[in-house]
């Protein structure tokens, strides 16, 4: 196999692991991010927090830590989802 193909396979595997991990915990209140956030932030998660995949709490902490480095779309939906979670937790 070529090096390019091996890299593609590794990235695809990591992407699937990330999506599966997000899906597995999407029903829990503490880390329930919207499908829009998953879509908008997957690239940022790989770019900034790939070492934390598939640990969702660590990915979340990493994304918050790197908030200034997130793409605009990701930052907007992440902020919205986190605000909604805080609101639910406060009730």
PDB file of N, CA, C and O in Angstrom, chain B, residues numbered from 101:
ATOM      1  N   UNK B 101       0.847  -1.179   0.000  1.00  0.00           N
ATOM      2  CA  UNK B 101       0.000   0.000   0.000  1.00  0.00           C
ATOM      3  C   UNK B 101       0.891   1.241   0.000  1.00  0.00           C
ATOM      4  O   UNK B 101       1.975   1.256   0.584  1.00  0.00           O
ATOM      5  N   UNK B 102       0.407   2.257  -0.660  1.00  0.00           N
ATOM      6  CA  UNK B 102       1.187   3.482  -0.716  1.00  0.00           C
ATOM      7  C   UNK B 102       1.015   4.272   0.562  1.00  0.00           C
ATOM      8  O   UNK B 102       0.052   4.080   1.305  1.00  0.00           O
ATOM      9  N   UNK B 103       1.952   5.156   0.807  1.00  0.00           N
ATOM     10  CA  UNK B 103       1.908   5.996   1.999  1.00  0.00           C
ATOM     11  C   UNK B 103       0.669   6.880   1.997  1.00  0.00           C
ATOM     12  O   UNK B 103       0.047   7.064   3.043  1.00  0.00           O
ATOM     13  N   UNK B 104       0.304   7.425   0.855  1.00  0.00           N
ATOM     14  CA  UNK B 104      -0.879   8.276   0.755  1.00  0.00           C
ATOM     15  C   UNK B 104      -2.134   7.498   1.116  1.00  0.00           C
ATOM     16  O   UNK B 104      -2.990   7.996   1.847  1.00  0.00           O
ATOM     17  N   UNK B 105      -2.244   6.282   0.609  1.00  0.00           N
ATOM     18  CA  UNK B 105      -3.406   5.453   0.920  1.00  0.00           C
ATOM     19  C   UNK B 105      -3.443   5.108   2.407  1.00  0.00           C
ATOM     20  O   UNK B 105      -4.514   5.118   3.013  1.00  0.00           O
ATOM     21  N   UNK B 106      -2.294   4.805   3.001  1.00  0.00           N
ATOM     22  CA  UNK B 106      -2.239   4.496   4.430  1.00  0.00           C
ATOM     23  C   UNK B 106      -2.690   5.698   5.254  1.00  0.00           C
ATOM     24  O   UNK B 106      -3.424   5.542   6.230  1.00  0.00           O
ATOM     25  N   UNK B 107      -2.255   6.891   4.868  1.00  0.00           N
ATOM     26  CA  UNK B 107      -2.689   8.100   5.571  1.00  0.00           C
ATOM     27  C   UNK B 107      -4.188   8.282   5.450  1.00  0.00           C
ATOM     28  O   UNK B 107      -4.856   8.632   6.423  1.00  0.00           O
ATOM     29  N   UNK B 108      -4.720   8.046   4.255  1.00  0.00           N
ATOM     30  CA  UNK B 108      -6.160   8.192   4.040  1.00  0.00           C
ATOM     31  C   UNK B 108      -6.920   7.207   4.913  1.00  0.00           C
ATOM     32  O   UNK B 108      -7.930   7.565   5.519  1.00  0.00           O
ATOM     33  N   UNK B 109      -6.444   5.971   4.981  1.00  0.00           N
ATOM     34  CA  UNK B 109      -7.102   4.954   5.799  1.00  0.00           C
ATOM     35  C   UNK B 109      -7.056   5.361   7.270  1.00  0.00           C
ATOM     36  O   UNK B 109      -8.055   5.223   7.976  1.00  0.00           O
ATOM     37  N   UNK B 110      -5.918   5.858   7.741  1.00  0.00           N
ATOM     38  CA  UNK B 110      -5.807   6.306   9.127  1.00  0.00           C
ATOM     39  C   UNK B 110      -6.767   7.442   9.421  1.00  0.00           C
ATOM     40  O   UNK B 110      -7.429   7.445  10.459  1.00  0.00           O
ATOM     41  N   UNK B 111      -6.850   8.411   8.510  1.00  0.00           N
ATOM     42  CA  UNK B 111      -7.757   9.545   8.703  1.00  0.00           C
ATOM     43  C   UNK B 111      -9.209   9.094   8.677  1.00  0.00           C
ATOM     44  O   UNK B 111     -10.017   9.556   9.484  1.00  0.00           O
ATOM     45  N   UNK B 112      -9.544   8.205   7.766  1.00  0.00           N
ATOM     46  CA  UNK B 112     -10.910   7.699   7.679  1.00  0.00           C
ATOM     47  C   UNK B 112     -11.274   6.919   8.946  1.00  0.00           C
ATOM     48  O   UNK B 112     -12.389   7.043   9.453  1.00  0.00           O
ATOM     49  N   UNK B 113     -10.348   6.128   9.450  1.00  0.00           N
ATOM     50  CA  UNK B 113     -10.585   5.371  10.675  1.00  0.00           C
ATOM     51  C   UNK B 113     -10.778   6.308  11.859  1.00  0.00           C
ATOM     52  O   UNK B 113     -11.672   6.111  12.683  1.00  0.00           O
ATOM     53  N   UNK B 114      -9.936   7.322  11.932  1.00  0.00           N
ATOM     54  CA  UNK B 114     -10.068   8.299  13.016  1.00  0.00           C
ATOM     55  C   UNK B 114     -11.395   9.041  12.914  1.00  0.00           C
ATOM     56  O   UNK B 114     -12.047   9.297  13.927  1.00  0.00           O
ATOM     57  N   UNK B 115     -11.795   9.384  11.696  1.00  0.00           N
ATOM     58  CA  UNK B 115     -13.065  10.081  11.499  1.00  0.00           C
ATOM     59  C   UNK B 115     -14.230   9.214  11.953  1.00  0.00           C
ATOM     60  O   UNK B 115     -15.140   9.688  12.634  1.00  0.00           O
ATOM     61  N   UNK B 116     -14.197   7.954  11.578  1.00  0.00           N
ATOM     62  CA  UNK B 116     -15.261   7.038  11.995  1.00  0.00           C
ATOM     63  C   UNK B 116     -15.280   6.852  13.510  1.00  0.00           C
ATOM     64  O   UNK B 116     -16.349   6.791  14.118  1.00  0.00           O
ATOM     65  N   UNK B 117     -14.106   6.764  14.112  1.00  0.00           N
ATOM     66  CA  UNK B 117     -14.034   6.628  15.567  1.00  0.00           C
ATOM     67  C   UNK B 117     -14.604   7.869  16.249  1.00  0.00           C
ATOM     68  O   UNK B 117     -15.321   7.765  17.245  1.00  0.00           O
ATOM     69  N   UNK B 118     -14.283   9.034  15.711  1.00  0.00           N
ATOM     70  CA  UNK B 118     -14.786  10.286  16.265  1.00  0.00           C
ATOM     71  C   UNK B 118     -16.303  10.349  16.160  1.00  0.00           C
ATOM     72  O   UNK B 118     -16.981  10.673  17.135  1.00  0.00           O
ATOM     73  N   UNK B 119     -16.833  10.044  14.997  1.00  0.00           N
ATOM     74  CA  UNK B 119     -18.282  10.067  14.793  1.00  0.00           C
ATOM     75  C   UNK B 119     -18.970   9.039  15.684  1.00  0.00           C
ATOM     76  O   UNK B 119     -20.003   9.324  16.289  1.00  0.00           O
ATOM     77  N   UNK B 120     -18.400   7.857  15.759  1.00  0.00           N
ATOM     78  CA  UNK B 120     -18.986   6.812  16.604  1.00  0.00           C
ATOM     79  C   UNK B 120     -18.969   7.222  18.070  1.00  0.00           C
ATOM     80  O   UNK B 120     -19.941   7.000  18.793  1.00  0.00           O
ATOM     81  N   UNK B 121     -17.876   7.812  18.501  1.00  0.00           N
ATOM     82  CA  UNK B 121     -17.780   8.242  19.895  1.00  0.00           C
ATOM     83  C   UNK B 121     -18.778   9.346  20.190  1.00  0.00           C
ATOM     84  O   UNK B 121     -19.437   9.328  21.230  1.00  0.00           O
ATOM     85  N   UNK B 122     -18.895  10.302  19.288  1.00  0.00           N
ATOM     86  CA  UNK B 122     -19.866  11.376  19.473  1.00  0.00           C
ATOM     87  C   UNK B 122     -21.269  10.807  19.497  1.00  0.00           C
ATOM     88  O   UNK B 122     -22.087  11.213  20.322  1.00  0.00           O
ATOM     89  N   UNK B 123     -21.557   9.886  18.616  1.00  0.00           N
ATOM     90  CA  UNK B 123     -22.886   9.287  18.558  1.00  0.00           C
ATOM     91  C   UNK B 123     -23.188   8.484  19.815  1.00  0.00           C
ATOM     92  O   UNK B 123     -24.317   8.496  20.306  1.00  0.00           O
ATOM     93  N   UNK B 124     -22.206   7.802  20.326  1.00  0.00           N
ATOM     94  CA  UNK B 124     -22.417   6.948  21.493  1.00  0.00           C
ATOM     95  C   UNK B 124     -22.824   7.741  22.714  1.00  0.00           C
ATOM     96  O   UNK B 124     -23.585   7.245  23.545  1.00  0.00           O
ATOM     97  N   UNK B 125     -22.337   8.954  22.841  1.00  0.00           N
ATOM     98  CA  UNK B 125     -22.655   9.749  24.024  1.00  0.00           C
ATOM     99  C   UNK B 125     -23.617  10.891  23.729  1.00  0.00           C
ATOM    100  O   UNK B 125     -23.897  11.701  24.612  1.00  0.00           O
ATOM    101  N   UNK B 126     -24.114  10.969  22.531  1.00  0.00           N
ATOM    102  CA  UNK B 126     -24.971  12.093  22.179  1.00  0.00           C
ATOM    103  C   UNK B 126     -26.259  12.129  22.979  1.00  0.00           C
ATOM    104  O   UNK B 126     -26.908  13.173  23.047  1.00  0.00           O
ATOM    105  N   UNK B 127     -26.647  11.017  23.585  1.00  0.00           N
ATOM    106  CA  UNK B 127     -27.874  11.000  24.372  1.00  0.00           C
ATOM    107  C   UNK B 127     -27.633  11.385  25.827  1.00  0.00           C
ATOM    108  O   UNK B 127     -28.592  11.561  26.579  1.00  0.00           O
ATOM    109  N   UNK B 128     -26.389  11.517  26.236  1.00  0.00           N
ATOM    110  CA  UNK B 128     -26.123  11.903  27.615  1.00  0.00           C
ATOM    111  C   UNK B 128     -26.200  13.407  27.740  1.00  0.00           C
ATOM    112  O   UNK B 128     -25.807  14.132  26.826  1.00  0.00           O
ATOM    113  N   UNK B 129     -26.699  13.878  28.856  1.00  0.00           N
ATOM    114  CA  UNK B 129     -26.929  15.312  29.042  1.00  0.00           C
ATOM    115  C   UNK B 129     -25.630  16.104  29.088  1.00  0.00           C
ATOM    116  O   UNK B 129     -25.595  17.238  28.610  1.00  0.00           O
ATOM    117  N   UNK B 130     -24.562  15.542  29.648  1.00  0.00           N
ATOM    118  CA  UNK B 130     -23.365  16.329  29.849  1.00  0.00           C
ATOM    119  C   UNK B 130     -22.592  16.608  28.561  1.00  0.00           C
ATOM    120  O   UNK B 130     -21.867  17.601  28.489  1.00  0.00           O
ATOM    121  N   UNK B 131     -22.728  15.768  27.559  1.00  0.00           N
ATOM    122  CA  UNK B 131     -21.989  15.990  26.322  1.00  0.00           C
ATOM    123  C   UNK B 131     -22.873  15.789  25.100  1.00  0.00           C
ATOM    124  O   UNK B 131     -22.446  15.172  24.124  1.00  0.00           O
ATOM    125  N   UNK B 132     -24.082  16.295  25.140  1.00  0.00           N
ATOM    126  CA  UNK B 132     -25.032  16.113  24.045  1.00  0.00           C
ATOM    127  C   UNK B 132     -24.915  17.265  23.060  1.00  0.00           C
ATOM    128  O   UNK B 132     -25.605  18.276  23.192  1.00  0.00           O
ATOM    129  N   UNK B 133     -24.057  17.114  22.093  1.00  0.00           N
ATOM    130  CA  UNK B 133     -23.889  18.136  21.076  1.00  0.00           C
ATOM    131  C   UNK B 133     -24.771  17.823  19.883  1.00  0.00           C
ATOM    132  O   UNK B 133     -25.036  16.662  19.574  1.00  0.00           O
ATOM    133  N   UNK B 134     -25.214  18.859  19.227  1.00  0.00           N
ATOM    134  CA  UNK B 134     -26.113  18.695  18.090  1.00  0.00           C
ATOM    135  C   UNK B 134     -25.378  18.077  16.901  1.00  0.00           C
ATOM    136  O   UNK B 134     -24.150  18.092  16.825  1.00  0.00           O
ATOM    137  N   UNK B 135     -26.160  17.541  15.991  1.00  0.00           N
ATOM    138  CA  UNK B 135     -25.589  17.002  14.753  1.00  0.00           C
ATOM    139  C   UNK B 135     -24.881  18.111  13.990  1.00  0.00           C
ATOM    140  O   UNK B 135     -23.866  17.873  13.336  1.00  0.00           O
ATOM    141  N   UNK B 136     -25.419  19.321  14.074  1.00  0.00           N
ATOM    142  CA  UNK B 136     -24.783  20.465  13.405  1.00  0.00           C
ATOM    143  C   UNK B 136     -23.395  20.725  13.990  1.00  0.00           C
ATOM    144  O   UNK B 136     -22.452  21.003  13.250  1.00  0.00           O
ATOM    145  N   UNK B 137     -23.271  20.635  15.308  1.00  0.00           N
ATOM    146  CA  UNK B 137     -21.961  20.842  15.944  1.00  0.00           C
ATOM    147  C   UNK B 137     -20.989  19.745  15.525  1.00  0.00           C
ATOM    148  O   UNK B 137     -19.819  20.016  15.258  1.00  0.00           O
ATOM    149  N   UNK B 138     -21.473  18.515  15.470  1.00  0.00           N
ATOM    150  CA  UNK B 138     -20.616  17.415  15.039  1.00  0.00           C
ATOM    151  C   UNK B 138     -20.111  17.653  13.625  1.00  0.00           C
ATOM    152  O   UNK B 138     -18.939  17.426  13.326  1.00  0.00           O
ATOM    153  N   UNK B 139     -21.004  18.110  12.760  1.00  0.00           N
ATOM    154  CA  UNK B 139     -20.627  18.358  11.369  1.00  0.00           C
ATOM    155  C   UNK B 139     -19.677  19.545  11.252  1.00  0.00           C
ATOM    156  O   UNK B 139     -18.668  19.471  10.550  1.00  0.00           O
ATOM    157  N   UNK B 140     -19.996  20.629  11.934  1.00  0.00           N
ATOM    158  CA  UNK B 140     -19.210  21.852  11.808  1.00  0.00           C
ATOM    159  C   UNK B 140     -17.844  21.743  12.495  1.00  0.00           C
ATOM    160  O   UNK B 140     -16.902  22.439  12.114  1.00  0.00           O
ATOM    161  N   UNK B 141     -17.736  20.882  13.494  1.00  0.00           N
ATOM    162  CA  UNK B 141     -16.529  20.852  14.316  1.00  0.00           C
ATOM    163  C   UNK B 141     -15.615  19.650  14.086  1.00  0.00           C
ATOM    164  O   UNK B 141     -14.530  19.591  14.663  1.00  0.00           O
ATOM    165  N   UNK B 142     -16.024  18.704  13.266  1.00  0.00           N
ATOM    166  CA  UNK B 142     -15.191  17.513  13.065  1.00  0.00           C
ATOM    167  C   UNK B 142     -13.795  17.875  12.575  1.00  0.00           C
ATOM    168  O   UNK B 142     -12.803  17.354  13.085  1.00  0.00           O
ATOM    169  N   UNK B 143     -13.713  18.755  11.599  1.00  0.00           N
ATOM    170  CA  UNK B 143     -12.406  19.164  11.078  1.00  0.00           C
ATOM    171  C   UNK B 143     -11.546  19.818  12.135  1.00  0.00           C
ATOM    172  O   UNK B 143     -10.349  19.548  12.228  1.00  0.00           O
ATOM    173  N   UNK B 144     -12.164  20.691  12.942  1.00  0.00           N
ATOM    174  CA  UNK B 144     -11.423  21.360  14.021  1.00  0.00           C
ATOM    175  C   UNK B 144     -10.974  20.349  15.074  1.00  0.00           C
ATOM    176  O   UNK B 144      -9.866  20.453  15.598  1.00  0.00           O
ATOM    177  N   UNK B 145     -11.823  19.379  15.384  1.00  0.00           N
ATOM    178  CA  UNK B 145     -11.464  18.365  16.373  1.00  0.00           C
ATOM    179  C   UNK B 145     -10.249  17.568  15.901  1.00  0.00           C
ATOM    180  O   UNK B 145      -9.342  17.293  16.687  1.00  0.00           O
ATOM    181  N   UNK B 146     -10.230  17.200  14.630  1.00  0.00           N
ATOM    182  CA  UNK B 146      -9.072  16.473  14.095  1.00  0.00           C
ATOM    183  C   UNK B 146      -7.836  17.355  14.083  1.00  0.00           C
ATOM    184  O   UNK B 146      -6.741  16.902  14.417  1.00  0.00           O
ATOM    185  N   UNK B 147      -8.006  18.598  13.702  1.00  0.00           N
ATOM    186  CA  UNK B 147      -6.868  19.510  13.576  1.00  0.00           C
ATOM    187  C   UNK B 147      -6.283  19.868  14.936  1.00  0.00           C
ATOM    188  O   UNK B 147      -5.063  19.916  15.093  1.00  0.00           O
ATOM    189  N   UNK B 148      -7.146  20.121  15.919  1.00  0.00           N
ATOM    190  CA  UNK B 148      -6.679  20.647  17.192  1.00  0.00           C
ATOM    191  C   UNK B 148      -6.604  19.608  18.312  1.00  0.00           C
ATOM    192  O   UNK B 148      -5.795  19.746  19.229  1.00  0.00           O
ATOM    193  N   UNK B 149      -7.431  18.585  18.246  1.00  0.00           N
ATOM    194  CA  UNK B 149      -7.596  17.686  19.393  1.00  0.00           C
ATOM    195  C   UNK B 149      -7.523  16.211  19.024  1.00  0.00           C
ATOM    196  O   UNK B 149      -8.089  15.376  19.729  1.00  0.00           O
ATOM    197  N   UNK B 150      -6.849  15.878  17.954  1.00  0.00           N
ATOM    198  CA  UNK B 150      -6.832  14.483  17.495  1.00  0.00           C
ATOM    199  C   UNK B 150      -6.251  13.530  18.534  1.00  0.00           C
ATOM    200  O   UNK B 150      -6.602  12.350  18.558  1.00  0.00           O
ATOM    201  N   UNK B 151      -5.372  14.029  19.383  1.00  0.00           N
ATOM    202  CA  UNK B 151      -4.778  13.150  20.393  1.00  0.00           C
ATOM    203  C   UNK B 151      -5.784  12.737  21.459  1.00  0.00           C
ATOM    204  O   UNK B 151      -5.536  11.790  22.206  1.00  0.00           O
ATOM    205  N   UNK B 152      -6.915  13.434  21.540  1.00  0.00           N
ATOM    206  CA  UNK B 152      -7.926  13.137  22.549  1.00  0.00           C
ATOM    207  C   UNK B 152      -9.014  12.185  22.046  1.00  0.00           C
ATOM    208  O   UNK B 152      -9.801  11.675  22.844  1.00  0.00           O
ATOM    209  N   UNK B 153      -9.066  11.943  20.744  1.00  0.00           N
ATOM    210  CA  UNK B 153     -10.096  11.083  20.163  1.00  0.00           C
ATOM    211  C   UNK B 153      -9.830   9.652  20.609  1.00  0.00           C
ATOM    212  O   UNK B 153      -8.688   9.203  20.508  1.00  0.00           O
ATOM    213  N   UNK B 154     -10.805   8.925  21.089  1.00  0.00           N
ATOM    214  CA  UNK B 154     -12.255   9.097  21.089  1.00  0.00           C
ATOM    215  C   UNK B 154     -12.838   9.564  22.425  1.00  0.00           C
ATOM    216  O   UNK B 154     -14.047   9.430  22.616  1.00  0.00           O
ATOM    217  N   UNK B 155     -12.052  10.103  23.355  1.00  0.00           N
ATOM    218  CA  UNK B 155     -12.521  10.501  24.683  1.00  0.00           C
ATOM    219  C   UNK B 155     -13.296  11.821  24.589  1.00  0.00           C
ATOM    220  O   UNK B 155     -12.692  12.892  24.528  1.00  0.00           O
ATOM    221  N   UNK B 156     -14.624  11.745  24.577  1.00  0.00           N
ATOM    222  CA  UNK B 156     -15.472  12.920  24.361  1.00  0.00           C
ATOM    223  C   UNK B 156     -15.251  14.011  25.399  1.00  0.00           C
ATOM    224  O   UNK B 156     -15.138  15.175  25.017  1.00  0.00           O
ATOM    225  N   UNK B 157     -15.184  13.700  26.694  1.00  0.00           N
ATOM    226  CA  UNK B 157     -14.926  14.784  27.652  1.00  0.00           C
ATOM    227  C   UNK B 157     -13.601  15.500  27.385  1.00  0.00           C
ATOM    228  O   UNK B 157     -13.517  16.721  27.521  1.00  0.00           O
ATOM    229  N   UNK B 158     -12.577  14.753  27.009  1.00  0.00           N
ATOM    230  CA  UNK B 158     -11.283  15.374  26.712  1.00  0.00           C
ATOM    231  C   UNK B 158     -11.334  16.167  25.416  1.00  0.00           C
ATOM    232  O   UNK B 158     -10.722  17.231  25.325  1.00  0.00           O
ATOM    233  N   UNK B 159     -12.052  15.672  24.409  1.00  0.00           N
ATOM    234  CA  UNK B 159     -12.213  16.425  23.163  1.00  0.00           C
ATOM    235  C   UNK B 159     -12.924  17.734  23.465  1.00  0.00           C
ATOM    236  O   UNK B 159     -12.520  18.794  22.985  1.00  0.00           O
ATOM    237  N   UNK B 160     -13.980  17.658  24.257  1.00  0.00           N
ATOM    238  CA  UNK B 160     -14.745  18.857  24.600  1.00  0.00           C
ATOM    239  C   UNK B 160     -13.857  19.864  25.319  1.00  0.00           C
ATOM    240  O   UNK B 160     -13.856  21.047  24.978  1.00  0.00           O
ATOM    241  N   UNK B 161     -13.111  19.407  26.300  1.00  0.00           N
ATOM    242  CA  UNK B 161     -12.204  20.301  27.032  1.00  0.00           C
ATOM    243  C   UNK B 161     -11.156  20.911  26.097  1.00  0.00           C
ATOM    244  O   UNK B 161     -10.833  22.094  26.198  1.00  0.00           O
ATOM    245  N   UNK B 162     -10.639  20.098  25.203  1.00  0.00           N
ATOM    246  CA  UNK B 162      -9.650  20.577  24.232  1.00  0.00           C
ATOM    247  C   UNK B 162     -10.247  21.629  23.308  1.00  0.00           C
ATOM    248  O   UNK B 162      -9.615  22.647  23.026  1.00  0.00           O
ATOM    249  N   UNK B 163     -11.465  21.381  22.839  1.00  0.00           N
ATOM    250  CA  UNK B 163     -12.118  22.337  21.931  1.00  0.00           C
ATOM    251  C   UNK B 163     -12.371  23.658  22.650  1.00  0.00           C
ATOM    252  O   UNK B 163     -12.207  24.728  22.065  1.00  0.00           O
ATOM    253  N   UNK B 164     -12.770  23.585  23.913  1.00  0.00           N
ATOM    254  CA  UNK B 164     -12.994  24.809  24.692  1.00  0.00           C
ATOM    255  C   UNK B 164     -11.670  25.537  24.906  1.00  0.00           C
ATOM    256  O   UNK B 164     -11.599  26.761  24.795  1.00  0.00           O
ATOM    257  N   UNK B 165     -10.634  24.779  25.209  1.00  0.00           N
ATOM    258  CA  UNK B 165      -9.297  25.366  25.412  1.00  0.00           C
ATOM    259  C   UNK B 165      -8.811  26.080  24.147  1.00  0.00           C
ATOM    260  O   UNK B 165      -8.165  27.125  24.226  1.00  0.00           O
ATOM    261  N   UNK B 166      -9.123  25.511  22.992  1.00  0.00           N
ATOM    262  CA  UNK B 166      -8.678  26.057  21.712  1.00  0.00           C
ATOM    263  C   UNK B 166      -9.770  26.878  21.024  1.00  0.00           C
ATOM    264  O   UNK B 166      -9.762  27.021  19.801  1.00  0.00           O
ATOM    265  N   UNK B 167     -10.699  27.412  21.797  1.00  0.00           N
ATOM    266  CA  UNK B 167     -11.836  28.142  21.236  1.00  0.00           C
ATOM    267  C   UNK B 167     -11.397  29.213  20.239  1.00  0.00           C
ATOM    268  O   UNK B 167     -12.024  29.377  19.192  1.00  0.00           O
ATOM    269  N   UNK B 168     -10.339  29.934  20.550  1.00  0.00           N
ATOM    270  CA  UNK B 168      -9.865  30.999  19.669  1.00  0.00           C
ATOM    271  C   UNK B 168      -9.367  30.462  18.324  1.00  0.00           C
ATOM    272  O   UNK B 168      -9.319  31.202  17.341  1.00  0.00           O
ATOM    273  N   UNK B 169      -9.000  29.192  18.278  1.00  0.00           N
ATOM    274  CA  UNK B 169      -8.466  28.589  17.057  1.00  0.00           C
ATOM    275  C   UNK B 169      -9.530  27.863  16.232  1.00  0.00           C
ATOM    276  O   UNK B 169      -9.233  27.371  15.144  1.00  0.00           O
ATOM    277  N   UNK B 170     -10.762  27.791  16.734  1.00  0.00           N
ATOM    278  CA  UNK B 170     -11.829  27.098  16.027  1.00  0.00           C
ATOM    279  C   UNK B 170     -12.285  27.888  14.811  1.00  0.00           C
ATOM    280  O   UNK B 170     -12.165  29.113  14.775  1.00  0.00           O
ATOM    281  N   UNK B 171     -12.804  27.186  13.825  1.00  0.00           N
ATOM    282  CA  UNK B 171     -13.410  27.859  12.679  1.00  0.00           C
ATOM    283  C   UNK B 171     -14.638  28.611  13.177  1.00  0.00           C
ATOM    284  O   UNK B 171     -15.209  28.258  14.209  1.00  0.00           O
ATOM    285  N   UNK B 172     -15.044  29.644  12.449  1.00  0.00           N
ATOM    286  CA  UNK B 172     -16.179  30.462  12.882  1.00  0.00           C
ATOM    287  C   UNK B 172     -17.442  29.637  13.063  1.00  0.00           C
ATOM    288  O   UNK B 172     -18.141  29.789  14.065  1.00  0.00           O
ATOM    289  N   UNK B 173     -17.745  28.766  12.109  1.00  0.00           N
ATOM    290  CA  UNK B 173     -18.947  27.946  12.183  1.00  0.00           C
ATOM    291  C   UNK B 173     -18.939  27.045  13.401  1.00  0.00           C
ATOM    292  O   UNK B 173     -19.952  26.926  14.090  1.00  0.00           O
ATOM    293  N   UNK B 174     -17.821  26.416  13.672  1.00  0.00           N
ATOM    294  CA  UNK B 174     -17.703  25.539  14.826  1.00  0.00           C
ATOM    295  C   UNK B 174     -17.874  26.335  16.114  1.00  0.00           C
ATOM    296  O   UNK B 174     -18.596  25.913  17.017  1.00  0.00           O
ATOM    297  N   UNK B 175     -17.219  27.468  16.198  1.00  0.00           N
ATOM    298  CA  UNK B 175     -17.294  28.285  17.412  1.00  0.00           C
ATOM    299  C   UNK B 175     -18.741  28.681  17.724  1.00  0.00           C
ATOM    300  O   UNK B 175     -19.169  28.632  18.877  1.00  0.00           O
ATOM    301  N   UNK B 176     -19.483  29.073  16.695  1.00  0.00           N
ATOM    302  CA  UNK B 176     -20.873  29.497  16.891  1.00  0.00           C
ATOM    303  C   UNK B 176     -21.721  28.347  17.431  1.00  0.00           C
ATOM    304  O   UNK B 176     -22.423  28.512  18.428  1.00  0.00           O
ATOM    305  N   UNK B 177     -21.662  27.180  16.779  1.00  0.00           N
ATOM    306  CA  UNK B 177     -22.516  26.076  17.226  1.00  0.00           C
ATOM    307  C   UNK B 177     -22.039  25.495  18.552  1.00  0.00           C
ATOM    308  O   UNK B 177     -22.862  25.077  19.367  1.00  0.00           O
ATOM    309  N   UNK B 178     -20.739  25.461  18.782  1.00  0.00           N
ATOM    310  CA  UNK B 178     -20.215  24.956  20.047  1.00  0.00           C
ATOM    311  C   UNK B 178     -20.670  25.857  21.196  1.00  0.00           C
ATOM    312  O   UNK B 178     -21.115  25.365  22.233  1.00  0.00           O
ATOM    313  N   UNK B 179     -20.560  27.168  21.014  1.00  0.00           N
ATOM    314  CA  UNK B 179     -21.012  28.108  22.044  1.00  0.00           C
ATOM    315  C   UNK B 179     -22.504  27.951  22.307  1.00  0.00           C
ATOM    316  O   UNK B 179     -22.944  27.965  23.456  1.00  0.00           O
ATOM    317  N   UNK B 180     -23.271  27.804  21.248  1.00  0.00           N
ATOM    318  CA  UNK B 180     -24.721  27.647  21.392  1.00  0.00           C
ATOM    319  C   UNK B 180     -25.054  26.363  22.144  1.00  0.00           C
ATOM    320  O   UNK B 180     -25.884  26.379  23.053  1.00  0.00           O
ATOM    321  N   UNK B 181     -24.418  25.250  21.776  1.00  0.00           N
ATOM    322  CA  UNK B 181     -24.698  23.972  22.427  1.00  0.00           C
ATOM    323  C   UNK B 181     -24.257  23.992  23.889  1.00  0.00           C
ATOM    324  O   UNK B 181     -24.968  23.483  24.756  1.00  0.00           O
ATOM    325  N   UNK B 182     -23.094  24.574  24.170  1.00  0.00           N
ATOM    326  CA  UNK B 182     -22.623  24.652  25.561  1.00  0.00           C
ATOM    327  C   UNK B 182     -23.556  25.520  26.397  1.00  0.00           C
ATOM    328  O   UNK B 182     -23.847  25.184  27.545  1.00  0.00           O
ATOM    329  N   UNK B 183     -24.029  26.632  25.837  1.00  0.00           N
ATOM    330  CA  UNK B 183     -24.960  27.503  26.561  1.00  0.00           C
ATOM    331  C   UNK B 183     -26.264  26.764  26.856  1.00  0.00           C
ATOM    332  O   UNK B 183     -26.824  26.901  27.943  1.00  0.00           O
ATOM    333  N   UNK B 184     -26.743  25.989  25.900  1.00  0.00           N
ATOM    334  CA  UNK B 184     -27.973  25.224  26.098  1.00  0.00           C
ATOM    335  C   UNK B 184     -27.770  24.167  27.186  1.00  0.00           C
ATOM    336  O   UNK B 184     -28.667  23.943  27.999  1.00  0.00           O
ATOM    337  N   UNK B 185     -26.624  23.526  27.212  1.00  0.00           N
ATOM    338  CA  UNK B 185     -26.344  22.513  28.219  1.00  0.00           C
ATOM    339  C   UNK B 185     -26.269  23.143  29.613  1.00  0.00           C
ATOM    340  O   UNK B 185     -26.762  22.573  30.586  1.00  0.00           O
ATOM    341  N   UNK B 186     -25.652  24.318  29.699  1.00  0.00           N
ATOM    342  CA  UNK B 186     -25.560  25.006  30.996  1.00  0.00           C
ATOM    343  C   UNK B 186     -26.943  25.394  31.493  1.00  0.00           C
ATOM    344  O   UNK B 186     -27.240  25.297  32.683  1.00  0.00           O
ATOM    345  N   UNK B 187     -27.779  25.832  30.570  1.00  0.00           N
ATOM    346  CA  UNK B 187     -29.138  26.230  30.929  1.00  0.00           C
ATOM    347  C   UNK B 187     -29.914  25.038  31.479  1.00  0.00           C
ATOM    348  O   UNK B 187     -30.608  25.155  32.489  1.00  0.00           O
ATOM    349  N   UNK B 188     -29.796  23.884  30.809  1.00  0.00           N
ATOM    350  CA  UNK B 188     -30.473  22.676  31.259  1.00  0.00           C
ATOM    351  C   UNK B 188     -29.917  22.226  32.618  1.00  0.00           C
ATOM    352  O   UNK B 188     -30.678  21.818  33.496  1.00  0.00           O
ATOM    353  N   UNK B 189     -28.610  22.301  32.787  1.00  0.00           N
ATOM    354  CA  UNK B 189     -27.983  21.881  34.041  1.00  0.00           C
ATOM    355  C   UNK B 189     -28.394  22.774  35.200  1.00  0.00           C
ATOM    356  O   UNK B 189     -28.488  22.315  36.339  1.00  0.00           O
ATOM    357  N   UNK B 190     -28.642  24.054  34.916  1.00  0.00           N
ATOM    358  CA  UNK B 190     -29.004  24.999  35.968  1.00  0.00           C
ATOM    359  C   UNK B 190     -30.449  24.806  36.439  1.00  0.00           C
ATOM    360  O   UNK B 190     -30.810  25.257  37.526  1.00  0.00           O
ATOM    361  N   UNK B 191     -31.260  24.153  35.645  1.00  0.00           N
ATOM    362  CA  UNK B 191     -32.687  23.994  36.014  1.00  0.00           C
ATOM    363  C   UNK B 191     -32.891  22.913  37.007  1.00  0.00           C
ATOM    364  O   UNK B 191     -34.024  22.657  37.416  1.00  0.00           O
TER     365      UNK B 191
END
